[in-house]
Amino acid sequence: MAPFPPSTPLHLFLFFSISISILPISESQQLQGVCGLEWDPALCSTSGKILIKGGTVVNAHNKEVADVYIQDGVIASVRPNIIVSDDVTILDATGKYVMPGGIDPHTHLAMEFMGTETIDDFFSGQAAALAGGTTMHIDFVIPVNGNLSAGFDLYMNKAKNSVMDYGFHMAVTKWDETVSEDMQVLVNEKGINSFKFFMAYKGSFMINDELLLQALERCKNLGALPMVHAENGDAVAEGQRKMIELGITGPKGHALSRPPLFEGEATARAIRLARFVNTPLYVVHVMSIDATEEIARAKMSGQKVIGEPVVSGLVLNDSWLWNPDFAIAAQYVMSPPIRKSGHDKSLQAALSSGILQVSLLPDQTYVGLYNSRSLRLVLIFTHL
């Protein structure tokens, strides 16, 4: 068995009759009554020493019955029959699984967009994550009127009610010299080392190829990781114009206006620009065979490209968008869209083979009002 390395930061999850995170949580943010989690004082040892005893330890390589010794929030040892002193808090995990907590690399908590806001804030979203075994996440800071530093300050304030570990990516919604200077401050002083750029959303977030090249160069110089939302924004705008012209304005029109070939083309373009600059690239929410093939081709050539599928793309197809009930169909709108049957299986195969490397859950849920029926709808627009 290849155990957790010593001195690994603590992100473990125990599967008891209910799921209990063993990440320490301050008493001011107890999870009593939230998502089935209950506060357990034993999880906060006054000595800073905890032994998880007799559980089945699971990692990427193997599983075996072993003890996990934690000191000051760090995994110090993983092996059978660890002997400890009386000042160590012991948690009996006999018959339970002890496994690494999940890390969600792409979330949008308390995010304001188009006059609404995601339904989960940092407390409720993180409480739900802990209940499901996710013990850390990386959220996206949205700039304030394009200002990166103001956006960072805003999100630090939003995260004050956090109950678990988190980090930040920074979305970049325009490009100029001020943004470039802010990026350096965020990398050097605030710990941000990944920046997301939009090839879609013409007229709002989208930047053109000239500006994307400058952004990639800036990331390279700062040692930061560039991320892209890869759809051809100009082509999507034309597709939207055609759908409106044809009177197709429901959820199915959303998917028809931005087909897989637009995603594939933008993914290929971003990959080639990153190759020209000689920088790694992270492609967010990969939803199609077209984009996956471009990533696979790049990786086979030795280029460093990370592809990130979404669970909805892995398990659903676009048939839901054609449901005649708007209240149902609207729940499956996202960008890039959920694709036709076949794309899901291809994405699954790519993820299992390592072509795509990380995955995320669709957390970005907005609540809106469907006025003609006076219904309160939950509209799922996962990830910008």
C-alpha positions in Angstrom: 0.0 0.0 0.0 1.2 3.5 -0.8 0.1 5.4 2.3 -0.7 9.1 2.7 2.7 10.8 2.8 3.8 12.0 6.3 3.2 15.7 6.9 0.2 15.7 4.5 -2.3 18.5 5.4 -5.4 17.0 7.0 -8.2 16.3 4.5 -9.7 13.1 5.6 -13.3 11.9 5.6 -14.8 9.2 7.8 -17.8 7.3 6.7 -19.8 6.5 9.8 -23.6 6.1 10.0 -23.5 9.7 9.0 -20.6 11.4 7.3 -18.5 13.4 9.7 -15.6 15.6 8.5 -12.7 15.6 10.9 -11.5 18.9 9.7 -11.6 21.2 12.8 -14.5 23.6 12.8 -14.7 26.6 15.1 -17.5 26.5 17.6 -18.9 29.7 16.1 -19.6 27.8 12.9 -20.9 24.5 14.3 -22.8 22.5 11.8 -25.6 21.4 14.1 -28.7 20.7 12.1 -27.1 21.4 8.7 -27.1 18.7 6.1 -27.2 15.9 8.7 -23.9 16.9 10.3 -23.6 17.2 14.1 -20.9 18.8 16.1 -18.5 16.4 17.8 -16.2 18.0 20.4 -13.9 15.0 20.0 -12.9 16.2 16.6 -11.2 19.3 18.2 -8.5 17.8 20.4 -7.1 20.3 22.9 -3.7 18.6 22.6 -3.7 18.9 18.8 -3.3 15.1 18.6 -5.8 12.7 17.1 -5.6 9.0 16.3 -8.2 7.5 13.9 -7.9 3.8 14.9 -8.8 0.6 13.1 -10.5 2.0 10.0 -10.1 0.8 6.4 -7.7 3.4 5.0 -8.4 4.0 1.3 -6.2 5.9 -1.2 -5.6 5.9 -4.9 -3.5 2.8 -4.8 -4.9 0.4 -2.3 -6.8 -0.1 1.0 -5.9 -1.7 4.3 -6.9 -1.6 7.9 -4.6 0.9 9.6 -4.4 3.8 12.0 -4.0 7.4 11.1 -2.1 9.6 13.5 -2.7 13.4 13.2 -0.7 16.1 15.0 -1.5 19.8 14.8 -3.7 19.2 11.8 -1.1 17.3 9.8 -1.1 13.5 9.1 2.1 12.3 10.8 1.8 8.5 10.3 -0.4 5.9 8.6 0.2 2.3 9.7 -1.4 -0.5 11.7 -1.3 -0.6 15.5 0.0 2.9 16.3 0.7 3.3 20.1 0.0 6.7 21.5 0.1 8.5 24.8 -2.9 9.3 27.0 -3.1 12.9 25.8 -4.2 11.8 22.3 -7.9 11.8 21.3 -8.8 8.4 19.9 -11.6 8.0 17.3 -12.7 4.4 16.8 -13.1 3.9 13.0 -13.5 0.1 13.1 -15.7 -1.1 10.2 -15.5 2.4 8.6 -13.7 3.8 5.7 -11.0 6.5 6.2 -10.2 8.2 2.9 -8.9 11.5 1.5 -11.4 14.3 1.5 -12.4 15.5 -2.0 -11.2 18.7 -3.4 -13.6 20.5 -5.7 -11.5 22.6 -8.1 -14.3 24.8 -9.5 -17.1 26.4 -7.4 -19.2 29.6 -7.4 -20.5 30.4 -3.9 -22.4 33.7 -3.2 -21.7 34.7 -6.8 -23.7 37.6 -8.2 -24.6 37.4 -11.9 -27.2 39.0 -14.2 -29.2 40.5 -11.3 -29.3 37.3 -9.2 -27.0 35.4 -6.9 -26.1 31.7 -6.4 -28.3 30.2 -3.8 -25.5 28.8 -1.6 -23.1 31.1 0.3 -19.8 29.9 1.8 -21.5 28.5 4.9 -24.4 26.5 3.3 -22.3 25.4 0.3 -19.4 24.2 2.4 -21.7 22.5 4.9 -23.3 20.5 2.0 -19.8 19.7 0.7 -18.6 18.4 4.0 -21.7 16.2 4.2 -20.8 14.6 0.9 -17.1 14.1 1.6 -15.6 17.2 0.0 -13.2 18.9 2.5 -11.7 21.7 0.3 -12.8 23.7 -2.7 -11.4 26.4 -4.9 -13.9 29.2 -5.7 -13.8 31.9 -8.4 -13.4 35.5 -7.4 -15.4 37.7 -9.8 -13.9 41.2 -10.2 -15.9 44.3 -9.3 -16.3 46.3 -12.5 -13.2 44.6 -13.8 -11.1 45.4 -10.7 -9.3 42.3 -9.5 -8.2 43.6 -6.1 -11.7 44.9 -5.3 -13.1 41.5 -6.2 -10.6 39.7 -4.0 -11.5 41.9 -1.0 -15.2 41.3 -1.6 -14.8 37.5 -1.7 -12.6 37.5 1.4 -15.5 39.1 3.2 -18.0 36.6 1.7 -15.8 33.8 3.0 -15.8 35.0 6.6 -18.5 32.4 7.4 -16.5 29.5 6.0 -16.4 26.1 7.8 -13.7 24.4 5.7 -10.6 25.0 3.7 -10.9 26.9 0.5 -8.8 28.7 -2.1 -9.4 31.1 -4.9 -9.0 31.3 -8.7 -9.4 34.7 -10.1 -11.7 35.4 -13.1 -10.5 38.1 -15.5 -13.4 39.8 -17.2 -11.4 42.5 -19.1 -7.8 43.1 -20.0 -5.7 46.3 -19.6 -2.5 47.4 -17.9 -4.2 47.8 -14.5 -5.4 44.2 -14.6 -1.9 43.1 -15.5 -0.5 45.0 -12.5 -3.2 43.6 -10.2 -2.3 40.1 -11.2 1.2 40.5 -9.9 -0.1 41.8 -6.6 -2.5 38.9 -6.3 0.2 36.4 -7.0 2.9 37.9 -4.8 0.8 39.1 -1.9 -2.5 37.2 -1.9 -1.7 33.7 -2.9 -3.7 33.6 -6.1 -1.9 31.6 -8.8 -4.6 30.8 -11.4 -6.5 33.1 -13.6 -9.5 32.4 -15.8 -10.1 34.0 -19.2 -13.3 33.9 -21.2 -13.4 33.2 -25.0 -17.2 33.4 -24.8 -19.8 35.9 -23.7 -19.3 38.5 -26.4 -20.0 42.0 -25.2 -19.3 41.2 -21.5 -16.5 38.9 -20.4 -15.0 37.8 -23.7 -11.5 38.9 -24.7 -10.1 38.5 -28.2 -7.1 36.5 -29.3 -4.7 39.5 -29.1 -5.6 40.1 -25.5 -5.6 36.4 -24.6 -2.1 36.1 -25.9 -1.1 39.0 -23.6 -2.8 37.3 -20.7 -1.1 34.0 -21.4 2.3 35.8 -21.5 1.5 37.5 -18.2 0.6 34.2 -16.5 3.8 32.7 -17.8 5.9 35.5 -16.4 4.2 35.3 -13.0 4.4 31.5 -12.8 0.5 31.4 -12.7 -1.8 28.9 -14.4 -4.1 30.3 -17.1 -7.6 28.8 -17.4 -10.0 29.3 -20.3 -13.7 29.0 -20.9 -13.4 27.7 -24.4 -16.3 28.5 -26.7 -16.1 30.7 -29.9 -17.9 33.8 -28.6 -18.3 35.4 -32.0 -19.8 32.2 -33.5 -22.1 31.8 -30.4 -23.4 35.4 -30.8 -24.2 34.6 -34.5 -25.9 31.3 -33.4 -28.0 33.2 -30.8 -29.0 35.8 -33.5 -30.2 32.9 -35.7 -32.2 31.3 -33.0 -34.0 34.5 -32.2 -34.7 35.1 -35.9 -36.2 31.6 -36.0 -38.2 32.1 -32.9 -36.4 29.4 -31.0 -36.0 31.2 -27.6 -36.5 28.3 -25.1 -33.8 26.2 -23.5 -33.2 24.1 -26.6 -32.2 27.3 -28.4 -29.4 27.7 -26.0 -27.8 24.4 -27.0 -28.5 24.9 -30.7 -26.8 28.3 -30.6 -23.5 26.9 -29.3 -22.8 23.4 -30.8 -19.9 21.2 -29.9 -17.8 22.4 -32.9 -17.7 25.9 -31.4 -16.3 24.4 -28.2 -13.8 22.3 -30.1 -12.6 25.2 -32.2 -12.0 27.5 -29.2 -10.3 24.7 -27.3 -7.9 24.1 -30.2 -7.2 27.8 -30.5 -6.5 28.2 -26.8 -4.2 25.2 -26.9 -2.2 26.5 -29.8 -1.9 29.9 -28.3 -0.7 28.4 -25.1 1.8 26.3 -27.1 3.1 29.4 -28.8 3.6 31.2 -25.5 5.0 27.9 -23.9 2.7 27.9 -20.9 0.5 25.2 -19.4 -3.3 25.5 -19.9 -6.3 24.5 -17.9 -9.6 24.1 -19.9 -12.6 24.4 -17.6 -15.9 22.5 -18.0 -15.1 20.3 -21.0 -18.5 19.1 -22.4 -17.9 17.6 -25.8 -16.0 15.0 -27.8 -14.7 17.8 -30.0 -12.9 19.6 -27.1 -11.8 16.3 -25.6 -10.1 15.3 -28.9 -8.2 18.5 -29.0 -7.0 18.0 -25.4 -6.0 14.4 -26.2 -4.0 15.5 -29.3 -2.2 18.2 -27.3 -1.3 15.8 -24.5 0.0 13.2 -26.9 2.3 15.8 -28.3 3.7 16.5 -24.9 1.9 19.8 -24.2 0.7 20.4 -20.6 -3.1 20.8 -20.8 -5.5 20.0 -18.0 -9.1 19.2 -19.0 -12.0 19.5 -16.5 -15.3 17.9 -17.2 -18.5 18.6 -15.3 -20.6 15.8 -13.7 -23.7 16.9 -15.6 -21.8 16.4 -18.9 -20.6 13.0 -17.7 -24.0 11.6 -16.9 -26.7 13.6 -18.8 -27.6 14.2 -22.4 -29.4 17.1 -24.1 -32.8 15.4 -24.3 -33.9 17.3 -21.1 -33.5 20.6 -23.0 -36.3 19.5 -25.3 -38.8 18.9 -22.6 -42.0 20.8 -23.5 -42.3 22.0 -19.8 -40.1 25.1 -19.5 -39.8 24.6 -15.8 -38.1 21.2 -16.4 -36.0 22.1 -19.5 -34.7 25.3 -17.9 -33.1 23.3 -15.1 -30.6 21.9 -17.6 -29.3 25.1 -19.1 -25.5 25.6 -18.8 -22.5 26.8 -20.8 -21.1 25.0 -22.6 -24.4 23.1 -23.0 -25.1 19.4 -22.1 -24.5 17.5 -25.3 -26.3 14.8 -27.3 -26.0 11.2 -26.1 -22.6 9.8 -26.8 -20.6 12.8 -25.6 -21.3 11.7 -22.0 -19.7 8.2 -22.5 -16.8 9.7 -24.3 -16.1 12.1 -21.5 -16.3 9.2 -19.0 -13.8 7.2 -21.0 -11.5 10.3 -21.2 -11.7 10.9 -17.5 -11.0 7.2 -16.6 -8.0 7.1 -19.0 -6.4 10.3 -17.8 -7.0 12.4 -20.9 -9.3 14.5 -18.7 -7.8 14.9 -15.2 -10.2 16.5 -12.8 -14.0 16.8 -12.4 -16.4 19.0 -10.5 -20.0 19.0 -9.3 -22.5 21.6 -10.7 -22.9 23.9 -7.7 -23.8 27.2 -9.3 -27.6 27.3 -8.8 -29.6 30.4 -9.1 -33.1 31.1 -8.0 -35.3 33.0 -10.4 -38.9 33.9 -11.0 -40.9 32.5 -14.0 -43.5 35.3 -14.1 -46.1 33.8 -16.5 -46.7 30.9 -14.1 -45.7 32.7 -10.8 -43.4 29.7 -10.1 -40.2 30.0 -8.2 -37.7 28.0 -10.3 -34.3 26.7 -9.6 -32.3 27.3 -12.7 -29.0 25.5 -13.0 -26.4 27.5 -14.9 -23.3 25.6 -13.9 -20.1 27.6 -14.2 -19.4 30.5 -16.4 
